[in-house]
Amino acid sequence: MYIAQAKRKENIAEYILYLWQLEDLLRALQFSPEAICSQLAAPQAPEGGERQNNLLIWYMEVGSLLREEGKEKTGHLDHTLHLIGDLHGLHEELLRAPAGARYRALYARLQPELPRLRALIGREDVTDTELAFRALYAAMLYRMQGDKTKESSISDVIELVSPVIGELARIFHLAENGELDIWEKDNS
């Protein structure tokens, strides 16, 4: 909860990836309150008390959302998919907006690799923005699992994806905080 709040405030991309990882952790713990408490809440609040209880409640609420959305086994919360939809909307605007020059240059380097990335990830049905997030998450999972073969198959594309998502998240943060109008000239 506290980590998620900080990530949401600082970097929307890290927030989304954090929640995706949390979804998988909750599934691995089989949504067990005891396991969630000992593996997730207690390490963040070893002193116990209200903070640990708040964490446990939040984790259980995320688990309940996964169940309500029918995503106990696979899939991502609608909340994160809506955020990716918002980011994709920004992506489309940046392809035309004056403040998008740097973003367009980064995206132009990635664009030729998108068909190969779609084949690697196995998703033809998602936007380029969601595809990029799925690629980042897959690379993170491969690294955590120690799967060098899969990790190396995607690492060169990740070098192109990361700067695009990083710039998109940076612009999103600035625009969300009212620090940037993407349609204003000389404002990147």
BARO-337548 format. One record per residue (C-alpha): residue in one letter; chain; x, y, z. Coordinates in steps of 0.2 Angstrom, whole numbers, plus 5000, padded with zeros to 4 digits. Layout:
% residues N
<rec rest="a" kette="A" east="X" north="Y" up="Z"/>
...
//
This chain:
% residues 188
<rec rest="m" kette="A" east="5000" north="5000" up="5000"/>
<rec rest="y" kette="A" east="5013" north="5012" up="5005"/>
<rec rest="i" kette="A" east="5025" north="5007" up="4991"/>
<rec rest="a" kette="A" east="5011" north="5008" up="4979"/>
<rec rest="q" kette="A" east="5006" north="5025" up="4984"/>
<rec rest="a" kette="A" east="5024" north="5031" up="4983"/>
<rec rest="k" kette="A" east="5026" north="5023" up="4966"/>
<rec rest="r" kette="A" east="5009" north="5030" up="4959"/>
<rec rest="k" kette="A" east="5014" north="5048" up="4965"/>
<rec rest="e" kette="A" east="5032" north="5047" up="4957"/>
<rec rest="n" kette="A" east="5031" north="5035" up="4942"/>
<rec rest="i" kette="A" east="5015" north="5028" up="4934"/>
<rec rest="a" kette="A" east="5025" north="5015" up="4924"/>
<rec rest="e" kette="A" east="5033" north="5008" up="4940"/>
<rec rest="y" kette="A" east="5016" north="5008" up="4949"/>
<rec rest="i" kette="A" east="5008" north="4998" up="4935"/>
<rec rest="l" kette="A" east="5022" north="4985" up="4935"/>
<rec rest="y" kette="A" east="5022" north="4985" up="4954"/>
<rec rest="l" kette="A" east="5004" north="4981" up="4954"/>
<rec rest="w" kette="A" east="5006" north="4967" up="4941"/>
<rec rest="q" kette="A" east="5020" north="4959" up="4952"/>
<rec rest="l" kette="A" east="5008" north="4960" up="4967"/>
<rec rest="e" kette="A" east="4994" north="4951" up="4958"/>
<rec rest="d" kette="A" east="5006" north="4937" up="4954"/>
<rec rest="l" kette="A" east="5013" north="4937" up="4972"/>
<rec rest="l" kette="A" east="4995" north="4936" up="4979"/>
<rec rest="r" kette="A" east="4991" north="4922" up="4967"/>
<rec rest="a" kette="A" east="5007" north="4913" up="4972"/>
<rec rest="l" kette="A" east="5001" north="4915" up="4990"/>
<rec rest="q" kette="A" east="4984" north="4908" up="4985"/>
<rec rest="f" kette="A" east="4976" north="4923" up="4993"/>
<rec rest="s" kette="A" east="4979" north="4916" up="5010"/>
<rec rest="p" kette="A" east="4978" north="4930" up="5024"/>
<rec rest="e" kette="A" east="4991" north="4921" up="5034"/>
<rec rest="a" kette="A" east="5003" north="4919" up="5020"/>
<rec rest="i" kette="A" east="5000" north="4937" up="5014"/>
<rec rest="c" kette="A" east="5003" north="4944" up="5032"/>
<rec rest="s" kette="A" east="5019" north="4934" up="5035"/>
<rec rest="q" kette="A" east="5026" north="4936" up="5017"/>
<rec rest="l" kette="A" east="5020" north="4954" up="5012"/>
<rec rest="a" kette="A" east="5013" north="4964" up="5027"/>
<rec rest="a" kette="A" east="5025" north="4959" up="5041"/>
<rec rest="p" kette="A" east="5041" north="4962" up="5032"/>
<rec rest="q" kette="A" east="5035" north="4980" up="5029"/>
<rec rest="a" kette="A" east="5029" north="4983" up="5046"/>
<rec rest="p" kette="A" east="5039" north="4971" up="5058"/>
<rec rest="e" kette="A" east="5033" north="4980" up="5073"/>
<rec rest="g" kette="A" east="5016" north="4974" up="5069"/>
<rec rest="g" kette="A" east="5002" north="4985" up="5075"/>
<rec rest="e" kette="A" east="4991" north="4997" up="5064"/>
<rec rest="r" kette="A" east="5003" north="4999" up="5050"/>
<rec rest="q" kette="A" east="5004" north="4980" up="5047"/>
<rec rest="n" kette="A" east="4985" north="4978" up="5049"/>
<rec rest="n" kette="A" east="4982" north="4992" up="5036"/>
<rec rest="l" kette="A" east="4994" north="4983" up="5024"/>
<rec rest="l" kette="A" east="4986" north="4966" up="5027"/>
<rec rest="i" kette="A" east="4969" north="4974" up="5023"/>
<rec rest="w" kette="A" east="4975" north="4983" up="5008"/>
<rec rest="y" kette="A" east="4983" north="4967" up="5001"/>
<rec rest="m" kette="A" east="4967" north="4957" up="5004"/>
<rec rest="e" kette="A" east="4957" north="4971" up="4995"/>
<rec rest="v" kette="A" east="4968" north="4969" up="4980"/>
<rec rest="g" kette="A" east="4965" north="4950" up="4981"/>
<rec rest="s" kette="A" east="4946" north="4953" up="4982"/>
<rec rest="l" kette="A" east="4947" north="4964" up="4967"/>
<rec rest="l" kette="A" east="4956" north="4950" up="4957"/>
<rec rest="r" kette="A" east="4943" north="4938" up="4962"/>
<rec rest="e" kette="A" east="4928" north="4950" up="4958"/>
<rec rest="e" kette="A" east="4936" north="4953" up="4941"/>
<rec rest="g" kette="A" east="4938" north="4934" up="4938"/>
<rec rest="k" kette="A" east="4957" north="4935" up="4938"/>
<rec rest="e" kette="A" east="4962" north="4923" up="4951"/>
<rec rest="k" kette="A" east="4973" north="4913" up="4940"/>
<rec rest="t" kette="A" east="4979" north="4926" up="4926"/>
<rec rest="g" kette="A" east="4975" north="4943" up="4920"/>
<rec rest="h" kette="A" east="4978" north="4961" up="4926"/>
<rec rest="l" kette="A" east="4966" north="4972" up="4936"/>
<rec rest="d" kette="A" east="4955" north="4983" up="4926"/>
<rec rest="h" kette="A" east="4963" north="4998" up="4936"/>
<rec rest="t" kette="A" east="4980" north="4995" up="4928"/>
<rec rest="l" kette="A" east="4973" north="4992" up="4911"/>
<rec rest="h" kette="A" east="4963" north="5008" up="4912"/>
<rec rest="l" kette="A" east="4979" north="5017" up="4917"/>
<rec rest="i" kette="A" east="4988" north="5009" up="4902"/>
<rec rest="g" kette="A" east="4973" north="5015" up="4892"/>
<rec rest="d" kette="A" east="4976" north="5033" up="4898"/>
<rec rest="l" kette="A" east="4995" north="5031" up="4894"/>
<rec rest="h" kette="A" east="4990" north="5025" up="4877"/>
<rec rest="g" kette="A" east="4979" north="5040" up="4874"/>
<rec rest="l" kette="A" east="4994" north="5051" up="4879"/>
<rec rest="h" kette="A" east="5005" north="5041" up="4867"/>
<rec rest="e" kette="A" east="4993" north="5045" up="4853"/>
<rec rest="e" kette="A" east="4993" north="5064" up="4857"/>
<rec rest="l" kette="A" east="5012" north="5065" up="4859"/>
<rec rest="l" kette="A" east="5013" north="5058" up="4841"/>
<rec rest="r" kette="A" east="5006" north="5075" up="4836"/>
<rec rest="a" kette="A" east="5009" north="5087" up="4850"/>
<rec rest="p" kette="A" east="5023" north="5100" up="4851"/>
<rec rest="a" kette="A" east="5029" north="5093" up="4867"/>
<rec rest="g" kette="A" east="5031" north="5075" up="4860"/>
<rec rest="a" kette="A" east="5047" north="5078" up="4849"/>
<rec rest="r" kette="A" east="5058" north="5068" up="4861"/>
<rec rest="y" kette="A" east="5045" north="5055" up="4863"/>
<rec rest="r" kette="A" east="5042" north="5053" up="4844"/>
<rec rest="a" kette="A" east="5061" north="5050" up="4842"/>
<rec rest="l" kette="A" east="5061" north="5037" up="4855"/>
<rec rest="y" kette="A" east="5046" north="5028" up="4848"/>
<rec rest="a" kette="A" east="5052" north="5029" up="4830"/>
<rec rest="r" kette="A" east="5067" north="5018" up="4836"/>
<rec rest="l" kette="A" east="5055" north="5005" up="4844"/>
<rec rest="q" kette="A" east="5041" north="5005" up="4831"/>
<rec rest="p" kette="A" east="5050" north="4994" up="4818"/>
<rec rest="e" kette="A" east="5053" north="4981" up="4832"/>
<rec rest="l" kette="A" east="5034" north="4980" up="4837"/>
<rec rest="p" kette="A" east="5029" north="4966" up="4826"/>
<rec rest="r" kette="A" east="5044" north="4955" up="4833"/>
<rec rest="l" kette="A" east="5039" north="4960" up="4850"/>
<rec rest="r" kette="A" east="5021" north="4955" up="4847"/>
<rec rest="a" kette="A" east="5027" north="4938" up="4841"/>
<rec rest="l" kette="A" east="5038" north="4936" up="4857"/>
<rec rest="i" kette="A" east="5025" north="4941" up="4869"/>
<rec rest="g" kette="A" east="5011" north="4933" up="4859"/>
<rec rest="r" kette="A" east="4998" north="4947" up="4860"/>
<rec rest="e" kette="A" east="4991" north="4954" up="4844"/>
<rec rest="d" kette="A" east="4976" north="4961" up="4852"/>
<rec rest="v" kette="A" east="4984" north="4975" up="4863"/>
<rec rest="t" kette="A" east="4989" north="4993" up="4860"/>
<rec rest="d" kette="A" east="5007" north="4997" up="4857"/>
<rec rest="t" kette="A" east="5008" north="5004" up="4875"/>
<rec rest="e" kette="A" east="5001" north="4989" up="4883"/>
<rec rest="l" kette="A" east="5012" north="4978" up="4873"/>
<rec rest="a" kette="A" east="5027" north="4988" up="4879"/>
<rec rest="f" kette="A" east="5021" north="4986" up="4897"/>
<rec rest="r" kette="A" east="5019" north="4967" up="4894"/>
<rec rest="a" kette="A" east="5037" north="4966" up="4887"/>
<rec rest="l" kette="A" east="5044" north="4975" up="4902"/>
<rec rest="y" kette="A" east="5035" north="4964" up="4914"/>
<rec rest="a" kette="A" east="5040" north="4948" up="4904"/>
<rec rest="a" kette="A" east="5058" north="4953" up="4905"/>
<rec rest="m" kette="A" east="5057" north="4956" up="4924"/>
<rec rest="l" kette="A" east="5049" north="4939" up="4926"/>
<rec rest="y" kette="A" east="5062" north="4931" up="4915"/>
<rec rest="r" kette="A" east="5076" north="4939" up="4925"/>
<rec rest="m" kette="A" east="5068" north="4934" up="4942"/>
<rec rest="q" kette="A" east="5066" north="4916" up="4936"/>
<rec rest="g" kette="A" east="5084" north="4915" up="4930"/>
<rec rest="d" kette="A" east="5078" north="4911" up="4912"/>
<rec rest="k" kette="A" east="5093" north="4917" up="4902"/>
<rec rest="t" kette="A" east="5086" north="4911" up="4886"/>
<rec rest="k" kette="A" east="5070" north="4920" up="4887"/>
<rec rest="e" kette="A" east="5078" north="4935" up="4894"/>
<rec rest="s" kette="A" east="5091" north="4936" up="4880"/>
<rec rest="s" kette="A" east="5077" north="4934" up="4867"/>
<rec rest="i" kette="A" east="5069" north="4950" up="4873"/>
<rec rest="s" kette="A" east="5083" north="4960" up="4880"/>
<rec rest="d" kette="A" east="5087" north="4970" up="4864"/>
<rec rest="v" kette="A" east="5069" north="4976" up="4862"/>
<rec rest="i" kette="A" east="5068" north="4980" up="4880"/>
<rec rest="e" kette="A" east="5083" north="4992" up="4877"/>
<rec rest="l" kette="A" east="5071" north="5001" up="4865"/>
<rec rest="v" kette="A" east="5055" north="4999" up="4876"/>
<rec rest="s" kette="A" east="5062" north="5006" up="4892"/>
<rec rest="p" kette="A" east="5066" north="5023" up="4886"/>
<rec rest="v" kette="A" east="5049" north="5025" up="4877"/>
<rec rest="i" kette="A" east="5039" north="5020" up="4893"/>
<rec rest="g" kette="A" east="5051" north="5030" up="4904"/>
<rec rest="e" kette="A" east="5048" north="5046" up="4893"/>
<rec rest="l" kette="A" east="5029" north="5042" up="4893"/>
<rec rest="a" kette="A" east="5028" north="5041" up="4912"/>
<rec rest="r" kette="A" east="5039" north="5057" up="4914"/>
<rec rest="i" kette="A" east="5027" north="5067" up="4903"/>
<rec rest="f" kette="A" east="5012" north="5059" up="4911"/>
<rec rest="h" kette="A" east="5018" north="5064" up="4928"/>
<rec rest="l" kette="A" east="5022" north="5082" up="4922"/>
<rec rest="a" kette="A" east="5005" north="5084" up="4913"/>
<rec rest="e" kette="A" east="4995" north="5076" up="4928"/>
<rec rest="n" kette="A" east="5003" north="5088" up="4940"/>
<rec rest="g" kette="A" east="4999" north="5103" up="4928"/>
<rec rest="e" kette="A" east="5018" north="5106" up="4925"/>
<rec rest="l" kette="A" east="5016" north="5103" up="4906"/>
<rec rest="d" kette="A" east="5004" north="5107" up="4893"/>
<rec rest="i" kette="A" east="5009" north="5095" up="4879"/>
<rec rest="w" kette="A" east="5001" north="5106" up="4866"/>
<rec rest="e" kette="A" east="5011" north="5121" up="4870"/>
<rec rest="k" kette="A" east="5026" north="5125" up="4859"/>
<rec rest="d" kette="A" east="5043" north="5124" up="4867"/>
<rec rest="n" kette="A" east="5037" north="5115" up="4882"/>
<rec rest="s" kette="A" east="5046" north="5098" up="4883"/>
//
